[in-house]
Amino acid sequence: MSGPLRLVPGEGGSLPALPRPRSGTRGRPSWAEDPIDELADRLIEPVAAAVHPYEVAALLESDGMTGDQISARYARPDLFTLAEDLYARVPRHYPEPPPTADPWRPDHLRCALRGIVFALPGLAYVLGAGLWAGPAAANGLIAAGLAAWAWNQALSHRAFLRLGTGGASAAARALRLGAPVGALLASVVALLIAGPGPAAVFAAGQSCYLGAATVLLVLGRERALLLALLPITAGAVATLVWQPPTAVVLVLLFATMALTVLAAGHGIRAGLLSGPAPTAPAPGLRRSLPYGLFGLAAGVLAVLTGADDPHAVLLLTLSMGFAEWLLYRYRGLAVAALRASTEPRGFTLRAARALGLCLGAYLALLAVGAVLAGTAPAALLGLGAVLWTALLLQAFGVAWPPAAVCLTAAAGEAAAAATGLPTGPAQLLCRFIAAVALLVLACRFLGRPTAHR
């Protein structure tokens, strides 16, 4: 016979065992009104869970029921007629699926560790503040940082693509070429703007560190990165009671940069030796372009924020670990919403509620930090909403819309600063519009069940 068969989880694809009449009981006499009632009582569970009469027919056939039995006992012409009768008599009742582990359960320790390694590099500027002077030097460092940030965002995306298609070996090959090229590009940008001098040297070290740190983060070697940051951490703590001389500062900065580069080289070497050369073709470079543009926009927004309130940037950096944890948490809540929903509208409402819960938790953390640090919360909360929502969309493969929105907001704020307009109102307006646009995009895209495959 043909027709869909219901496969029961855990049964290896076999049909469920049908309950038999209790031994010692007398069957219904042949003059009973309709013996199908007895059959329906005996098979109520599997029949109630069936989604088509063909499933009931398959169950009856697996029970060994013959055409003669069907016509003699149940007065039905064939198996399918009996199955349709049973299907119509028993109300539908589908058992709840067994609870399963959350596939997106965040690693609390790893998220906390990544938040720490995101924040600690800022201590290098505390130590090296006396190594450069003048607006040209500062502009060179900022430009190099923006270039490195944009490049490494695109490189991270490309490396993760290669990791998914070709394994650690393919990702290591992408990082082996991309990280040095990005460091060289950012160093040249700093040299062109700041000119030869200590600032250009510091920017070159900064660029090398950012490239190597990108390698370690992509390869999941956060602990190695944390160990490499110990020298500048110790130096920054020492400045609370003692101002180290320039020679000591240079040694600490160079030690952190060198340790990070060595750890990245070791990680790439281990990745190359982990498997054969990838055979799958490399994805096109254009796929990673929006991630790089988003990195540039995020960097510009952070720089403009730091120009008015450096504490806001510090708080934003410290919150990145929690932001990443919330990205995982949203995906877990979305999976739970899929399991709990029976219609698209119900899932859309649950997904929107999960989005509001996670974004609200992140903004609440930023608000508490702003109160403790004594900084203005409005601009910080606006920037946090924009960046977190953009990162959430990127996590689902939606790259160009958040990149375009963030670039537009960054351009608007930069234009306001360049023309001498009040930066506060311009920041609030640009970030409010960008946050609303991204939230609308997130609700529309993430409210569809197909987005959570």
N, C-alpha and C positions, 0 to 999 in steps of 0.2 A: 504494500500500500504506500501511498505518498501522502505528504502533508507535514507541517512543522511538528517537531517533537520537543517537548519541554525538557530541558536538561537541568537536573537538580544539582546545585553546587555541592561538591564533596562526594558525589556519587560516581565520578568518573564518566559521566555521560549516560549512565544506565537509568532505566525507568525506575520510579519508586516502587517498593514492594506494596502490593495491594493488601489491605486487611481482609482476613478470612472470617467467615461466620464462626462464632464461638462454638467450640466442640460441645456436643451434648445437647444442643438446641435443635429443635425441630424446625425444618424449613417451612416457609409459608405455604399453605395448601394451594393446590392448583386452581381452586375456585375463588381465590382472593381477588379483590377488586383490581389491583394493579401491583404486581410484584416488583415493578421498577422502584417503588417507594423503599423497599428493603435494600435494593441495590444502591440507591442514592444515599441511604443512611450509612451503608458500609463504606462507600467511597466519597463521603462528603468532603474530606480534606483535600485530596488531589483534584477532585472535580471543581471545588470552589476556587482553587488556585489556577485553573486552566484559563487560557486566554482565547481559546478557539475550540469548537467541538472536535476538531481533528486530534487534539491532545487527548480528549476523553476516549476517542476511538482507539488511539494507540495504547492507552492504558488497558482498555478492555481486551484488545488483541493480545497484549503481553500477558494477560491473565489466563490466556488459553480459551477464551470464549469462542465457540464455533457458531456458524450460521444456523445449524439445527437447534442449538440451545436458545439462540436469540428468537427464532420463530416459534419454538415450542413453549418456552417458559415466559418470554416477555412479549410475545405477539407483535413483534416488529419485523419488517421485511429484511433488514440488513443491519450491519454493524453501525453504519453512519447514522441511520435513523435513530437507533437506540442512543448513540452518543449525543445527538442533537437534543433528544428528549431529556437525558440526564443533565446536559449543560443548561437547558432552560429551567429545570426544576430547582437547581441548587444556586443560591445567590453567590455572587462573586465575592471572594474574600482572599486577598493576597497577603501572605505573611510578611512581616517586616524582615528586611535582610539582617543578618547577624552583625553586630557592631564590629568594625574593623579599625585598625590603627590609623591615625592621621598621617597620610603620606607627606604632608608638609609641616610636620611637627618641627619647630625651630630648635636648633642646637643653641641652648642658652649660653653655654660657655664660649662657643665660637663667636656668637654675635657680640658678646661682651668684649672678647679679645680683639675683634675687628674694630670695635668702637675705640678701644684704647690705642691701637696702632694708627687709627685715623687722626687722633688728637695729638699724640706725642711729637710728631715731626714739627709742630709749631714751636716747640722749645728751642729748635735750632735758631729761630729768629731772636729769641731772648738772649741766647749766647752770642750770636754773631752781630748784634745790633751795632757794635762799635767798629765793624770792619768796613763799612761803607758810609758815605755821606753824600748829600745832594739829591735833588729831584731826578737827575739822570740815572743815578744808581738805583734808586727806588723804582723808577719806571722800567728799567731793564730787568730787575728781579720780577716785577709783576708780569711783564710781557713774557718772560721765560716761563713763569709758572702757568700762565694761561695757555701758552703753546703746548707745554708738557701735559697739562690737564686734558686738553682737547685730544691730543694724540693718544694718550694712554687710555682714555675712555673708548676710543675707536679700536685700539689694539686689544683691550680686554674683551670687547665684544667678538672680535675676530678670533681671538684665542679660544674663547668659550665655544664658538661655532666649530672650530677645528677639534676641540676636545670632544664634542658630541658626535662628530662624524668620523674622526680618525683616532681618537684616544689621546692619551697623554703625549705620545710621540709627536702627533701632528700639532698639538698645542705648543709643545716645546719648540718645534721648528718655527712656528709663527712668532713666538716670543724671542727666539734667538736673533732674528733679523729685526723685528719691529722695535724692541726696547732700545738697542744702541742707536738706531736711526732717529728715534724720537728724542733721545738725550742729546744727540748732536744737533738736531734742528733747534731745540729750545736753547742750547748754549749759543748757537750762532745768533739767534734773535736777541739774546741778552747782550752779546758783544756789539751788535750793530747799534743798539739803543744806548747802552751805558758806556761803551768804549772800553779799551783795555784798562784793567785795574782790578782792585779787590772785589768789586761788585760782580764783575764778569766771572771771576774765579769762583765766587760763592754761588753764582747762578749755574755754573757748570756742575758744581757738586750737587746742587739742588736737583738739576735735571737728571744726573746719573742716579741719584737716590730715588726719584720718582719712577724712573723706568725700571729699576731693580725691584722696588716695592710692588709695582704692578705685576711683575713676574711672580713674586712670592704669593701675592693675594690670589692670582688666578690659579696657581698650583696648589692652593690650600696650605701654605706654609706660614701661617700667621705667627706661630711660636718662634720661628727663626727670625722673623721680622721684629718681633718684640725684643728678642735678645740683642739684635743689632742696634736697637734704639737705646740700649742701656747707657752708653757713654754720654750722649747729650742729655739724657734724663738726669744722670748723676751730676753733670755740670750745671744744669739749670737749677737743681735743688741746692747745689753749693752756692749759687749766687744769692741765696737768701741770707747767708751769713758771711760770705767772702766773695770778692770780685776776682775771678781768676785772671791771670795775665793773658795777653794776646796769644802767646805761644801755646798755652794750655788749651785755650779755646780752639785754636786751629787743630791741635792734636785730637780733641774730642770730636770736632766736626768731621775731620778726615776719617777717624776710626769708625764712626757710624756709617759714613758713606761707603767705606771699603768693606766693612762687614756685610752690609746689605748687598753690595755687588757680588761678593764672594758667595753669599748664600743663594742669590739668584742664579749664579753660574752653576752651583752645585745642583739646584733644582732643575735647571734646563738639562744638564748632563744626565741626571737620573731619568728625566722624561724621555730623552732620546734613546736611552738604553732599555726603556720599559717595553718596547715592542718594535716590530718591523716598520719600515717606512710606509706612510699611509698611501693607499691606492686610490682613495676617493678624491675627486677633483676639489681643489680649494674653492670656497665660495667667492663670489665677486666682491671687490673692494667697496662697491657702492652700498652694499648691505650694511657696512659699518659706518658709513658717512654720517647718518643722522645721530648716531651715538657720540661721535666726535663733536658735532655741532652743539649737541646738548651740553657736553662737557665744557665747551667754550662759553655758552650762555650762562651756565651755572657759575663758572668762574668769574665772569663779569659781574653777575649779580652779587656774588660774595665780596668781590673787591669794592664795589660801590657801597655795600653795607658796611664793610670794614673801614671805609674812609670816614664815615660818620660815627660809627660805634664799633670799635674793635671787639668789645665784649660780646656783641651779638654773633660775630663770626666764630668766636671761641665756643659759645654755647651751641651753635649749629654743628660745629665739628664734633663736640662731645656727644651730641645726640645721634650721631650716625649709626652707632651700634644698635640703639633702640629702634631707629627707623628701619634698619634691615630686619630686625626681629619682627616688626609689625608687618613687613611685606610677606614674610612666611606665614604669619598668623592670619592675614587676610586670605591667603590661598587655602589654608586649612578651613577657615570659616566658609569659604565658597564651596568647598567640597562637601562640607556638612549641609549646606543649603541645598545642594543638588540632591542629596539623599533624602532630605526632608520634604522636598517640593514635589507636588503632583501635577502642577501646571506651570507654564512659563511665567505668568504674572506673579505667582507666589515666589518663584525663584528670584525674579527681578527685585521684588521688595526685600527679600532676605539678603541678596547681594548688596543692595543699597544700604541696608542697615549695617552690614559688616564693614562696608567702606566708611560710613560715618563713625562707627565705633573705633576703627583703627586710626583714622585721621584725627578724630577727636582726642584719642589717647596721646598721639604724638604732639599735637598742639598744646595739650595740657602740660606735658613735660616741658616744652619750650616756655610756656607761660610761667611755670614755677621757677625755672632757671632765670628768666628775665627778672622776676621779683627778687630773687636772692642776689642777683648780680647788680640790681639797680639800673637796668637798662630799659629803654622804651620797648614795650612788647609788640606794638602794632606791626612795625616793619619786619621784625623777626618772625612773627606768626605768619605774615603774608608770604615771606620767602620760604618758610618751612612747608606751608601748604602747597606752594608751587612745586618745590623740589620733590616732596614725597609723592605727590600724585603723579608727577612725570615719571618718577622711578617705578611706580606701580604699573603704569601703562607700558613702560619699556620691558618690565618683567614678563608681560604677556605678548611681547613681540610687536607692540604698537610703537613705532619709533619716530616717524616723521611728524605726526601732529604735535606731540609734546616738544620736540625739538623746535618746530616753527613757533609755537606759543612762547617758549622760553626765550628764543632769539628775539622775538618781537618785544617782549617785556624788557630784556636787557638793552635793546636798541633805544627804546623809549626812555629808560632811566639815564642812559649815557647821553642821549641828546639833551635831556633836561639839565644834566650837570654841565654839559659843554656850553649851553646857551645862558647859563646863569640863573635858571629858574629855581625856585625853592625845591630842594631835593626831597624834603619830607613828604609833601603832598604828591609829588610825582611818583615817588616810590610806592606809596599806599595805593594810588590809582592804578599804576601798571600791575602791581602784584595782585590787587583785588580782581582786576579783569582777567589776568592770566589764571588765577586760582579758580575762578568761576568757569572759565572755558575748559580747563582741564577736568574739573569735576563733572561737567556735562558730558565730556568725552568719555570719562571713566564710567559714568552711570549707563550711558548708551551702549558702550562696548562690553563692559563686564556684566551688564544685566542680561546678556544672552547666554544660555547654557553652553552653546557651542564654543564660547571663548575659554571655557575651563576644561577642555579636553585633556 
